[in-house]
Amino acid sequence: MGWIFDALISTNINFLKGLRSLRALRPLRVISSNEGMKIVVNALFESIPVLLNVLLIVILFVFVFAILGVQLLVG
């Protein structure tokens, strides 16, 4: 508690900006209290590895077509 009072007395509001970032954690309370929301968020987190695989395949196709496009322009 002493460092809070010291920060308030020294009018250093940088630590308050750090505390303001904790507001981003408010939706976690809603998710933990709502069972349906918890299921949706868990499903999203479980689907991330599959989405990364799909993203890798899409990047591969874009890369191949980019090479073919440059080859057609140059050649």
Backbone as CSV, one residue per row, in Angstrom:
resi,resn,N_x,N_y,N_z,CA_x,CA_y,CA_z,C_x,C_y,C_z
1,MET,0.827,-1.192,0.000,0.000,0.000,0.000,0.868,1.251,0.000
2,GLY,2.068,1.139,0.538,2.934,2.306,0.613,3.316,2.835,-0.750
3,TRP,3.552,1.934,-1.699,3.961,2.402,-3.034,2.808,3.080,-3.756
4,ILE,1.572,2.727,-3.403,0.417,3.405,-4.007,0.357,4.845,-3.524
5,PHE,0.528,5.036,-2.225,0.497,6.389,-1.690,1.676,7.215,-2.197
6,ASP,2.848,6.587,-2.286,4.003,7.304,-2.819,3.754,7.740,-4.262
7,ALA,3.139,6.870,-5.034,2.858,7.202,-6.429,1.818,8.306,-6.518
8,LEU,0.832,8.281,-5.634,-0.190,9.329,-5.647,0.380,10.670,-5.211
9,ILE,1.260,10.649,-4.243,1.848,11.885,-3.742,2.793,12.489,-4.777
10,SER,3.555,11.646,-5.467,4.516,12.161,-6.436,3.847,12.558,-7.752
11,THR,2.534,12.447,-7.827,1.739,12.772,-9.018,2.264,12.064,-10.266
12,ASN,2.785,10.876,-10.090,3.221,10.053,-11.207,2.021,9.201,-11.627
13,ILE,1.441,9.532,-12.755,0.235,8.818,-13.171,0.552,7.696,-14.152
14,ASN,1.818,7.402,-14.360,2.163,6.305,-15.260,1.686,4.963,-14.720
15,PHE,1.715,4.791,-13.393,1.257,3.522,-12.840,-0.253,3.371,-12.999
16,LEU,-0.989,4.494,-13.043,-2.430,4.421,-13.280,-2.726,3.947,-14.703
17,LYS,-1.876,4.317,-15.642,-2.052,3.836,-17.008,-1.848,2.332,-17.063
18,GLY,-0.950,1.819,-16.235,-0.753,0.375,-16.161,-1.960,-0.334,-15.579
19,LEU,-2.570,0.271,-14.581,-3.777,-0.317,-14.005,-4.950,-0.262,-14.976
20,ARG,-4.949,0.739,-15.828,-6.014,0.876,-16.812,-6.017,-0.299,-17.793
21,SER,-4.849,-0.882,-18.014,-4.780,-2.017,-18.928,-5.479,-3.251,-18.364
22,LEU,-5.697,-3.287,-17.064,-6.401,-4.413,-16.462,-7.876,-4.452,-16.853
23,ARG,-8.399,-3.347,-17.388,-9.785,-3.344,-17.834,-10.013,-4.300,-18.988
24,ALA,-8.944,-4.659,-19.684,-9.077,-5.601,-20.788,-9.451,-6.992,-20.285
25,LEU,-9.272,-7.252,-19.010,-9.586,-8.561,-18.451,-11.038,-8.690,-18.004
26,ARG,-11.828,-7.624,-18.115,-13.226,-7.666,-17.698,-14.049,-8.716,-18.456
27,PRO,-13.866,-8.873,-19.770,-14.677,-9.890,-20.459,-14.442,-11.300,-19.938
28,LEU,-13.294,-11.554,-19.310,-13.051,-12.878,-18.758,-14.033,-13.219,-17.646
29,ARG,-14.471,-12.212,-16.910,-15.468,-12.447,-15.863,-16.794,-12.873,-16.468
30,VAL,-17.169,-12.228,-17.573,-18.427,-12.572,-18.239,-18.352,-13.990,-18.783
31,ILE,-17.207,-14.335,-19.375,-17.045,-15.669,-19.946,-17.108,-16.729,-18.854
32,SER,-16.485,-16.471,-17.714,-16.467,-17.482,-16.660,-17.835,-17.654,-16.017
33,SER,-18.679,-16.632,-16.051,-19.994,-16.756,-15.423,-21.047,-17.313,-16.376
34,ASN,-20.827,-17.215,-17.674,-21.802,-17.669,-18.653,-21.319,-18.978,-19.270
35,GLU,-22.048,-20.056,-19.031,-21.616,-21.384,-19.484,-21.625,-21.496,-21.005
36,GLY,-22.619,-20.924,-21.661,-22.670,-20.980,-23.122,-21.508,-20.246,-23.766
37,MET,-21.163,-19.102,-23.208,-20.035,-18.334,-23.717,-18.725,-19.088,-23.507
38,LYS,-18.643,-19.818,-22.392,-17.439,-20.588,-22.093,-17.251,-21.695,-23.128
39,ILE,-18.349,-22.325,-23.552,-18.281,-23.378,-24.564,-17.804,-22.806,-25.891
40,VAL,-18.330,-21.642,-26.254,-17.940,-21.016,-27.523,-16.466,-20.640,-27.510
41,VAL,-15.991,-20.046,-26.436,-14.591,-19.625,-26.357,-13.662,-20.835,-26.361
42,ASN,-14.046,-21.893,-25.658,-13.225,-23.099,-25.668,-13.173,-23.716,-27.057
43,ALA,-14.297,-23.701,-27.765,-14.312,-24.234,-29.129,-13.416,-23.405,-30.045
44,LEU,-13.414,-22.095,-29.864,-12.530,-21.239,-30.665,-11.067,-21.545,-30.397
45,PHE,-10.731,-21.723,-29.131,-9.333,-22.025,-28.801,-8.915,-23.394,-29.313
46,GLU,-9.826,-24.350,-29.292,-9.498,-25.682,-29.795,-9.367,-25.706,-31.314
47,SER,-9.995,-24.770,-32.007,-9.937,-24.757,-33.466,-8.707,-24.022,-34.007
48,ILE,-7.935,-23.370,-33.159,-6.774,-22.608,-33.617,-5.753,-23.473,-34.350
49,PRO,-5.384,-24.672,-33.859,-4.408,-25.473,-34.615,-4.895,-25.856,-36.011
50,VAL,-6.179,-26.174,-36.137,-6.728,-26.525,-37.446,-6.709,-25.303,-38.364
51,LEU,-7.050,-24.154,-37.816,-7.021,-22.935,-38.623,-5.605,-22.593,-39.070
52,LEU,-4.631,-22.875,-38.245,-3.248,-22.627,-38.638,-2.834,-23.545,-39.782
53,ASN,-3.322,-24.787,-39.786,-3.042,-25.688,-40.902,-3.653,-25.164,-42.199
54,VAL,-4.876,-24.693,-42.118,-5.538,-24.135,-43.301,-4.797,-22.893,-43.776
55,LEU,-4.374,-22.054,-42.852,-3.619,-20.859,-43.213,-2.317,-21.214,-43.906
56,LEU,-1.651,-22.257,-43.443,-0.408,-22.701,-44.074,-0.649,-23.146,-45.513
57,ILE,-1.727,-23.867,-45.763,-2.048,-24.311,-47.120,-2.384,-23.120,-48.015
58,VAL,-3.132,-22.161,-47.484,-3.472,-20.963,-48.271,-2.213,-20.189,-48.620
59,ILE,-1.308,-20.030,-47.672,-0.050,-19.321,-47.943,0.762,-20.061,-48.993
60,LEU,0.750,-21.375,-48.944,1.462,-22.166,-49.945,0.889,-21.922,-51.336
61,PHE,-0.440,-21.929,-51.477,-1.063,-21.662,-52.770,-0.763,-20.255,-53.265
62,VAL,-0.839,-19.279,-52.385,-0.534,-17.896,-52.780,0.909,-17.789,-53.230
63,PHE,1.807,-18.461,-52.548,3.224,-18.443,-52.903,3.444,-19.057,-54.290
64,VAL,2.793,-20.190,-54.551,2.937,-20.849,-55.857,2.393,-19.957,-56.964
65,PHE,1.219,-19.376,-56.764,0.657,-18.510,-57.795,1.461,-17.229,-57.958
66,ALA,2.087,-16.739,-56.897,2.949,-15.570,-57.015,4.166,-15.886,-57.859
67,ILE,4.745,-17.061,-57.666,5.892,-17.475,-58.489,5.471,-17.609,-59.941
68,LEU,4.315,-18.223,-60.178,3.832,-18.383,-61.565,3.548,-17.017,-62.196
69,GLY,2.998,-16.098,-61.440,2.703,-14.760,-61.966,3.964,-14.009,-62.331
70,VAL,4.982,-14.087,-61.503,6.246,-13.419,-61.805,6.890,-14.089,-63.006
71,GLN,6.804,-15.402,-63.106,7.395,-16.120,-64.222,6.717,-15.717,-65.535
72,LEU,5.404,-15.524,-65.512,4.695,-15.116,-66.726,5.050,-13.688,-67.122
73,LEU,5.279,-12.802,-66.131,5.637,-11.425,-66.441,7.055,-11.321,-66.997
74,VAL,7.956,-12.085,-66.425,9.353,-12.013,-66.826,9.584,-12.783,-68.124
75,GLY,9.029,-13.963,-68.206,9.310,-14.864,-69.328,8.386,-14.629,-70.435
